[in-house]
Each structure stands twice: as structure tokens, then as C-alpha cells.
Amino acid sequence: MLIIREFEKQDQKSAYEIWKYGMAVDWSQGLFEMSIRCTELILLPFILQLLLFFLGVFSTPEQGNTILIAACIFWFGFLKMFSKYVGHSYVAGRTDMLDIEKNHGKRFIVATTEKQPEHVIGTIVYVESKNEEKFKGNRLDGKTWIMFSLAVCPNHRKKGIAKALLKHLEKLAKNENVSQIMFDASSPQKAARSFYSKAGYDHENLSFPLERIATLFGTSIEQFLVKKYFKICKIESFNFYKKIKK
Ligand SMILES: CC(C)(COP(=O)(O)OP(=O)(O)OC[C@H]1O[C@@H](n2cnc3c(N)ncnc32)[C@H](O)[C@@H]1OP(=O)(O)O)[C@@H](O)C(=O)NCCC(=O)NCCS
């Protein structure tokens, strides 16, 4: 049976691992899938082949094909590594998750099972917004909770765990007289976007916060490359919203 409860100190390791997987592995995979659908990026090996042909680097079609195959393997391998690097750098930049108890405390909710209560299989966090929130251009009244870091262990997905975590959060919000729950997701998070829509959340498209996200990456060269990559892949951000019924 599923247990949903507040975070406890001993959950740190397993909660961190699940969140890390969701952000680094799932997110990078989504980013890679977007990049290989991006015309500018997939055409590069073909452009290289043409360039080398005009420079007279190869003389037979067989040599040209070998160069093209090698360039494709190298280029798609590079894109895969680069998306992984972006995901892992994001995780490294989220130092709040290294001490969940201190930084999120009771606002961090975990899912475990009766069989293995010490083993976290799902996570969700909320924070009360201090800003004046807007949705689709309208100013929102009342308390707003911002939800983030929803993740479910890969072996336990599609069993209703995220649904149960979100329901639990909505119940807490109702008890605390919260008017709405909001959160954002980006285009590489396809599963999450589909899940949120099924959970009855409305959404609006926002421009991806390139500048803010880039600050999570080390040197200015890294930040420059990551921003370029996100721009080429046309990453978008989505703001999700649900009114909590009194
Ligand atoms: C998104 C995520 C949390 C969903 O967790 P989950 O426990 O598998 O979701 P549930 O089993 O509760 O699914 C609830 C609904 O969402 C749908 N859903 C879940 N994953 C889906 C997917 N990959 N594609 C389409 N729909 C999906 C389910 O079909 C289900 O719909 P139903 O109620 O009509 O049956 C999980 O895939 C995950 O951890 N992803 C990586 C982390 C992430 O991206 N987090 C979001 C941060 S913004």
C-alpha cells in the first residue's frame, strides 16, 4: 500500500536519487529527442559532407558516404553527451536538494510503501509564493502554492503515484485555504506535461527563462553554449494552474 508523508531525515539519499534521475536523465533524454528533431542540428553532418566534397577532400561517392556516416555518429553522440551534460549541470546547480530537511522541511512530501517505508518512490515539494502571480494575463487573488520537483522512481511509474502525490498536495492546499496551485514545466518534460493536463491543470506558454537557467551553469562559455543550444532546440516553458475549490 502507498504511504504519503512528510520528508524525514533518513529519506535524503533516496529522495535525492529519484529527483536527480527525473531531472538529469529524463530531462536530458527529452532535450536530446528535441535536438534530433531540429532541422538546423540534423543537417550539420550533410553540410560538412558537401563542404568536404567542394574542398576536394574525397573523390569517390563511397568515401563521401563513409565521411557522412562517421560525421553522423560523431554528431549525434556529441548531442547525446551535451544534453546529458546540461541535465547533470542543472542538478549540480540545485544545491537546495543536498539538504532537503534544511531547505524544504515539511513542505517536501514523499511517497513510500508499507512494505519498504524507508524507500522513497516519489517526491513533490511546494512553497508559498511571495509574489503577485498572474495566469493568462489575469492577476490571481489569494494564496498561491508553487509546486516543483515532482518525480517518481522509474520502476514505479504509471501506477498512479504522481497522481496520489498531487491529490495529497491539493488536499493540503484546500485545508490551508490556498486559492491556487501553480508550477512550470519545459518542453523536454513531455510525460509531466501530459500528466498535468490529465490532472486538470490549465496551462499557458511562457518564454523559457534562458538567462535564469543559464546562471546554473559554470563558466561564461558554458552558459553561452547552453543558451545557444536551448535557443536552437526552441525550448519552451509552460505555466500550469489549477484553482483550488473551497
Ligand atoms: C511525470 C511523472 C511524475 C509521472 O509519474 P507517474 O507516477 O508515472 O504518473 P501516474 O501513474 O500518476 O499517471 C497519472 C496520469 O498521467 C499519465 N501519464 C503518466 N506518465 C505519462 C507519460 N509518460 N505519457 C503520457 N501520459 C502519462 C498517466 O497515463 C495517467 O493518466 P490516467 O489517470 O488517465 O491513467 C514521471 O513520469 C516522472 O517522474 N518523470 C520525470 C520527472 C519529471 O519530469 N517531473 C516533472 C517536473 S516539472
The ligand as an SDF file (V2000), in Angstrom:
LIG
                    3D

 48 50  0  0  0  0  0  0  0  0999 V2000
    5.7270   12.8030  -14.8160 C   0  0  0  0  0  0  0  0  0  0  0  0
    5.8270   11.7150  -13.7620 C   0  0  0  0  0  0  0  0  0  0  0  0
    5.9820   12.3600  -12.3890 C   0  0  0  0  0  0  0  0  0  0  0  0
    4.5220   10.8780  -13.8040 C   0  0  0  0  0  0  0  0  0  0  0  0
    4.5370    9.9360  -12.7240 O   0  0  0  0  0  0  0  0  0  0  0  0
    3.6640    8.6140  -12.6960 P   0  0  0  0  0  0  0  0  0  0  0  0
    3.5930    8.1210  -11.2910 O   0  0  0  0  0  0  0  0  0  0  0  0
    4.1380    7.6730  -13.7210 O   0  0  0  0  0  0  0  0  0  0  0  0
    2.2200    9.1600  -13.1330 O   0  0  0  0  0  0  0  0  0  0  0  0
    0.8220    8.4690  -12.8090 P   0  0  0  0  0  0  0  0  0  0  0  0
    0.9480    6.9870  -12.8830 O   0  0  0  0  0  0  0  0  0  0  0  0
    0.2490    9.0240  -11.5280 O   0  0  0  0  0  0  0  0  0  0  0  0
   -0.0490    8.9720  -14.0470 O   0  0  0  0  0  0  0  0  0  0  0  0
   -1.1670    9.8070  -13.9310 C   0  0  0  0  0  0  0  0  0  0  0  0
   -1.7140   10.0820  -15.3110 C   0  0  0  0  0  0  0  0  0  0  0  0
   -0.7130   10.6920  -16.1340 O   0  0  0  0  0  0  0  0  0  0  0  0
   -0.4780    9.9130  -17.2960 C   0  0  0  0  0  0  0  0  0  0  0  0
    0.9460    9.7810  -17.6140 N   0  0  0  0  0  0  0  0  0  0  0  0
    1.9480    9.4600  -16.7720 C   0  0  0  0  0  0  0  0  0  0  0  0
    3.1030    9.3570  -17.4630 N   0  0  0  0  0  0  0  0  0  0  0  0
    2.8070    9.5970  -18.7560 C   0  0  0  0  0  0  0  0  0  0  0  0
    3.5550    9.5920  -19.9630 C   0  0  0  0  0  0  0  0  0  0  0  0
    4.8740    9.2900  -19.9700 N   0  0  0  0  0  0  0  0  0  0  0  0
    2.9370    9.8970  -21.1320 N   0  0  0  0  0  0  0  0  0  0  0  0
    1.5970   10.1480  -21.1490 C   0  0  0  0  0  0  0  0  0  0  0  0
    0.8070   10.1550  -20.0460 N   0  0  0  0  0  0  0  0  0  0  0  0
    1.4120    9.8720  -18.8690 C   0  0  0  0  0  0  0  0  0  0  0  0
   -0.9850    8.5230  -16.9530 C   0  0  0  0  0  0  0  0  0  0  0  0
   -1.4100    7.8270  -18.1020 O   0  0  0  0  0  0  0  0  0  0  0  0
   -2.1270    8.7830  -16.0090 C   0  0  0  0  0  0  0  0  0  0  0  0
   -3.3150    9.0580  -16.7340 O   0  0  0  0  0  0  0  0  0  0  0  0
   -4.7010    8.3160  -16.3390 P   0  0  0  0  0  0  0  0  0  0  0  0
   -5.0450    8.8550  -14.9740 O   0  0  0  0  0  0  0  0  0  0  0  0
   -5.6170    8.7590  -17.4100 O   0  0  0  0  0  0  0  0  0  0  0  0
   -4.3850    6.8760  -16.3180 O   0  0  0  0  0  0  0  0  0  0  0  0
    7.0230   10.7380  -14.0390 C   0  0  0  0  0  0  0  0  0  0  0  0
    6.9760   10.3210  -15.3810 O   0  0  0  0  0  0  0  0  0  0  0  0
    8.3980   11.3550  -13.7550 C   0  0  0  0  0  0  0  0  0  0  0  0
    8.9090   11.2500  -12.6380 O   0  0  0  0  0  0  0  0  0  0  0  0
    9.0030   11.9970  -14.7720 N   0  0  0  0  0  0  0  0  0  0  0  0
   10.3470   12.6040  -14.6210 C   0  0  0  0  0  0  0  0  0  0  0  0
   10.3750   13.7970  -13.7170 C   0  0  0  0  0  0  0  0  0  0  0  0
    9.6090   14.9870  -14.2630 C   0  0  0  0  0  0  0  0  0  0  0  0
    9.6290   15.2980  -15.4360 O   0  0  0  0  0  0  0  0  0  0  0  0
    8.9320   15.6870  -13.3240 N   0  0  0  0  0  0  0  0  0  0  0  0
    8.1670   16.8640  -13.6130 C   0  0  0  0  0  0  0  0  0  0  0  0
    8.8750   18.0770  -13.1720 C   0  0  0  0  0  0  0  0  0  0  0  0
    8.0410   19.5410  -13.7990 S   0  0  0  0  0  0  0  0  0  0  0  0
  1  2  1  0
  2  3  1  0
  2  4  1  0
  2 36  1  0
  4  5  1  0
  5  6  1  0
  6  7  2  0
  6  8  1  0
  6  9  1  0
  9 10  1  0
 10 11  2  0
 10 12  1  0
 10 13  1  0
 13 14  1  0
 14 15  1  0
 15 16  1  0
 15 30  1  0
 16 17  1  0
 17 18  1  0
 17 28  1  0
 18 19  1  0
 18 27  1  0
 19 20  2  0
 20 21  1  0
 21 22  1  0
 21 27  2  0
 22 23  1  0
 22 24  2  0
 24 25  1  0
 25 26  2  0
 26 27  1  0
 28 29  1  0
 28 30  1  0
 30 31  1  0
 31 32  1  0
 32 33  2  0
 32 34  1  0
 32 35  1  0
 36 37  1  0
 36 38  1  0
 38 39  2  0
 38 40  1  0
 40 41  1  0
 41 42  1  0
 42 43  1  0
 43 44  2  0
 43 45  1  0
 45 46  1  0
 46 47  1  0
 47 48  1  0
M  END
$$$$
